[in-house]
Amino acid sequence: MLYNVDDGHRAVLFDCFQGVKLDVIEEGTHFMISWLHRPIIFDIRTRPRSILSITEIK
């Protein structure tokens, strides 16, 4: 079975027998064994944040 890892995402494989594999899977199309592996896909893009401050600038 094939699965896609989109831009700005990374994946790790969960193996039914060994648990989570340590390899990080980059973007692209990858192969997995459907009854043995399950991809867990993470969004790694940065997001802007606003931080409120109560100090005054002189």
Number of C-alpha atoms within 10 A of each C-alpha: 9 9 12 16 19 15 12 12 16 20 20 18 19 16 15 11 8 9 10 15 11 9 9 11 17 16 14 12 11 13 10 13 10 10 9 12 20 17 19 13 16 13 12 11 9 7 5 5 6 5 5 6 6 5 6 5 4 3
